[in-house]
Amino acid sequence: MNVILDTRDDLEPELKTFTENRVRFSLKRLYWMVRKIKIQYSAVSSSQSTCKQYCLIRLETFDHHQIEVSMAARDKRMALEMCLKKIYKLVQKTFHKSQKYGRFSKHVYA
């Protein structure tokens, strides 16, 4: 599983290490299904909104299907946690559907 951090501004080393470790820990049971995961952080400079940090995760499975999730939160760590929770549920749902049909196919992701 390749973890790619794509940010517009530089991440502090502590957050980069936290992100990589958290992704590996969250997906450790389903790591064999994931070929590549790309994480992108961004910030919104609006004073009206309390949610200022966005996290976007793009995941590619071993059969080249893409799953994309985006969440907003007050800080980057919380946005990452919420995205990983949603990604895990979607990958797990895909896995259970594939077991039901006995194989992976394009119909699983519909």
Rosetta blueprint (number, residue, H / E / L):
1 M L
2 N E
3 V E
4 I E
5 L E
6 D E
7 T E
8 R L
9 D L
10 D L
11 L L
12 E L
13 P H
14 E H
15 L H
16 K H
17 T H
18 F H
19 T H
20 E H
21 N H
22 R H
23 V H
24 R H
25 F H
26 S H
27 L L
28 K L
29 R L
30 L L
31 Y H
32 W H
33 M H
34 V E
35 R E
36 K E
37 I E
38 K E
39 I E
40 Q E
41 Y E
42 S E
43 A E
44 V L
45 S L
46 S L
47 S L
48 Q L
49 S L
50 T L
51 C L
52 K L
53 Q E
54 Y E
55 C E
56 L E
57 I E
58 R E
59 L E
60 E E
61 T E
62 F L
63 D L
64 H L
65 H L
66 Q E
67 I E
68 E E
69 V E
70 S E
71 M E
72 A E
73 A E
74 R L
75 D L
76 K H
77 R H
78 M H
79 A H
80 L H
81 E H
82 M H
83 C H
84 L H
85 K H
86 K H
87 I H
88 Y H
89 K H
90 L H
91 V H
92 Q H
93 K H
94 T H
95 F H
96 H H
97 K H
98 S H
99 Q H
100 K H
101 Y H
102 G L
103 R L
104 F L
105 S L
106 K H
107 H H
108 V H
109 Y H
110 A L
